[in-house]
Amino acid sequence: MATVSQLKSARPSHSGKTQTLIELAHAGVTFQSRTGDALVAVEDFNLRIQDGEIVSLVGPSGCGKSTVLRMLAGLQQPTTGDIWIGGGRQRRGFSEVAIVFQRPTLLPWLSVLKNVLYPVRALRRTTAADRSRAQELLEVVGLGDMGARMPHELSGGMQQRASIARSLILDPKILLMDEPFGALDALTREDLQLDLLDIHASTGKTILLVTHSINEAVLLSDRVAVMSTRPGRLQELISIDIPTPRSHETPAHPAFHHYAGRIRDDIFGPNARSRA
Amino acid sequence: MSPSARKIVLPILAFALFLGLWEAISVSLDIPVYLLPSPSAIWAGGAKLGMTLLTNTAVTLKTILLGFALSCAVGIPLGVLVSVNRLTSEAIYPLIVFLNAIPIISIAPILVVIFGTDETTRLIIVTLTAFFPIMVATATGIMDTPHEMLDLSRVAGAAPVTEILTIRLPHAVPFIFGGLRIGVTVAVIGAVVAEFVNANRGLGFLVTSSTAQFAIPTAMACVVMLAVVSVILYESVNWIHRLLFSWSLRNDPGK
């Protein structure tokens, strides 16, 4: 169970960056079911994320990790507690918080370039500067010559790359990613994980990643927040002290399996490993 | 023969065979022309009208097209209105379903009394018959918008109007065209009904006036012309769909 003392003791592995960018304080979401019963999706969730950190949320399905992400995206109001982003509560548009979904969610009626521009279009008319930035971002994600294509002409991995480019178009401080690589094949997935680390290294975005994959969480994160289910609570917050930059060799690091095992124990209980 | 050529040749052969059988039966059984005119008699009936057939087709076509345009102008915004907001939907939808339950043919003579015996009344009748499928299709498309697309526009901070224009309406395009395909054929029916009750020109008028004089082949020629108009309009809608919204012809929307 998450306790306040545990949270306070958890320090981000990033040194020198101590500014809190995201804070959830006793945040909770209770859904009212049709029969009138209250369904507690997330309860008393406390988490501070520092500027430039990558934090993963892992946990069994139904633990409310997507609900936490949706609260930060402004798609779900907390029914209890508070959320601060960059010290404020108001946010509007991808310039503050951008989201990447599990499915690419490209608009099939727009070209790839126009899809990348969509967060701009949602707020105002696009300018030539916006278009050249969109083109640059497509080059960053390796789709420099795909801007004029329609989404259906791209593979699943390329579509997800385009959606990552879209999330960066308004230079947000925060990237929220809801199982962004979950629908991809293993090779594409590995490719995009490393690309995400590159993007993080060059832009310093703060990233909150929801994932099913323990290995993905350890590979990418500065800290991993393990959630327990029914009600969704923060169970443990684990700092991953594996040196950065990480690469495809990181899973061979001696500490990697230690962290992965610890997370597994948190989720399945300490006896689960003997079963494997 | 290649499958694509077969797709064109086979229906033509079947159609020719159908006409030939019809002609043969009419002639061999000596069926009176006022009961069932043979294809050649219908052709002769049409040829006797000559230019009159074409000018009256133009009159009816104009009523259909104007009425259809009005149906779109009414049906699409109304479809958006009833689907985009739960309150408007709950308030307006039952009313519209009730209005649609009224057989327009039955109130057509009443509409003539109310609005007079001119083109306006005919346009009102066409619009009343054709807007409903367009409205329902639009509303269905708007409500079908995937949640993830709406989440995207909400996180992006799109205003409600922007969300409709940039997400919901484009997503509804293939649905709307489904409604337009039905709407345009219903508009033909509406125009004929309007001309039955109130006109001194047009194909619908020609059908009633020819029948009154027992000139069945002439009336049938007008009916064939109406069918041709209907098919051409239907295919025109398809053509516009393919030309302007080719992305929506793929059957994996939202991926």
Interface residues (C-beta under 8 A of the other chain):
Chain A: A73 G74 L75 R92 G93 F94 V97 A98 I99 F101 R103 P104 T105 L107 P108 W109 Y118 P119 R121 A122 L123 M150 P151 H152
Chain B: P146 E148 M149 D151 L152 S153 R154 V155 A156 G157 A158 T162 E163 T166 I167 P170 H171 V173 F245 W247 S248 R250 D252 P253 G254 K255
